[in-house]
């Protein structure tokens, strides 16, 4: 009775319900902010150069440069690994393919608002297989698949590991001024 006499009332059930709803709303807001801040940046890939030339052993060396664009103002990208596969158009799509050797060292850290160039080569040993794969150097519609595992860094926080896969094409290794191609999500 002393608490009631001093002007204070005991909390009722509706006060506990309102308190629980406010706590739930605050927790949801915190979770939403964390997910938005740690969401991955949108990275884009483009084949900026594709060339071919004879290698020392009489084979054929296909070289390509891939530009990885990170337009984000807040997230850096850490590429853990990257694989580049080249497919020709002389058979069903992705039936005849070769894994390229990525020459750019991994892991690779790409800062915010940056375009990073990644170099890869395919060394085709001379002979009938190389001629068949390249259509006797007349094939102008190669496909390139880039697969990378990447984390995004926002401030001091790292996101989970993302599997990014893009398809680029048609890529022309035999064009006079080097072939280029846009890439789309695969």
SVG drawing of the C-alpha trace seen along z (x, -y; Angstrom):
<svg xmlns="http://www.w3.org/2000/svg" viewBox="-2 -10 63 44">
<polyline fill="none" stroke="black" stroke-width="0.4" points="0.0,0.0 2.9,-2.3 3.9,-2.2 0.4,-3.1 0.2,-5.9 3.4,-7.5 1.9,-7.8 3.5,-4.7 1.6,-1.9 2.8,1.6 3.5,2.5 0.7,4.2 0.8,6.9 0.4,4.4 3.6,2.6 5.6,5.9 4.1,6.5 5.0,3.1 8.6,3.5 8.9,6.9 7.7,5.3 10.1,2.4 13.0,4.8 12.1,7.0 11.9,3.9 15.3,2.7 16.8,6.2 15.3,6.3 16.7,2.9 20.2,3.9 20.1,7.1 18.9,5.2 21.7,2.7 24.3,5.4 23.0,7.3 23.0,4.1 26.5,3.0 27.9,6.5 26.1,7.2 28.5,8.0 29.6,5.3 28.5,5.6 31.6,6.6 31.7,6.8 34.0,8.6 35.0,7.9 37.5,9.5 39.6,6.5 42.1,8.4 42.3,11.7 45.3,12.6 47.2,15.6 50.7,16.3 53.0,19.2 54.8,20.6 58.5,21.7 57.6,25.4 55.5,24.9 52.2,24.8 49.8,21.9 49.5,19.6 46.1,18.0 46.4,15.0 43.6,13.0 43.2,10.1 40.1,9.9 39.2,6.6 37.5,7.0 35.6,3.8 34.7,3.0 32.6,-0.2 31.7,0.0 32.6,-3.0 32.6,-0.9 33.7,2.7 37.1,4.0 37.2,7.5 39.6,10.3 39.7,12.9 40.8,16.1 41.1,18.1 40.2,17.8 39.7,20.3 39.4,19.4 38.0,21.9 38.1,21.4 35.7,23.3 35.6,23.4 32.5,23.3 33.4,26.3 31.1,28.6 28.4,28.4 28.8,25.6 31.3,26.4 32.0,29.9 35.4,28.9 37.2,26.7 40.6,26.0 41.5,24.6 43.7,21.5 46.6,20.7 45.9,17.6 49.1,15.6 48.0,13.0 48.9,14.0 46.1,15.1 44.9,14.1 44.3,10.7 43.0,7.7 41.0,5.2 40.4,1.8 37.1,-0.2 36.4,-2.0 39.0,-0.1 39.5,1.9 42.0,4.7 43.5,6.6 43.8,10.4 46.0,12.2 45.5,15.8 47.0,18.0 46.2,21.3 49.2,23.1 48.0,25.4 50.6,28.0 51.0,28.1 49.4,30.7 45.9,31.8 44.3,31.3 45.3,27.6 44.1,27.1 40.8,28.8 40.3,26.8 40.9,23.5 39.2,24.4 42.6,24.0 42.7,20.5 39.4,19.5 37.1,19.8 35.9,16.4 33.4,17.4 35.3,18.8 33.5,18.8 35.3,17.9 34.0,18.8 35.5,17.1 34.9,18.7 36.2,17.0 35.8,17.3 35.8,13.9 35.2,12.2 34.2,8.6 35.7,6.4 33.7,3.5 35.8,1.6 37.3,4.3 34.5,6.9 34.8,9.7 31.8,11.3 31.3,14.9 32.9,16.6 31.0,16.0 31.2,18.1 31.1,15.8 30.7,17.2 30.5,15.3 30.3,16.2 32.1,14.1 31.7,14.2 32.1,14.4 35.8,14.0 38.0,13.8 41.6,14.7 42.4,14.3 41.2,10.7 43.8,8.3 43.5,5.9 42.7,8.4 39.2,9.5 37.0,8.1 33.8,9.4 31.3,8.6 30.6,11.0 27.2,11.9 26.3,14.0 26.5,17.7"/>
</svg>
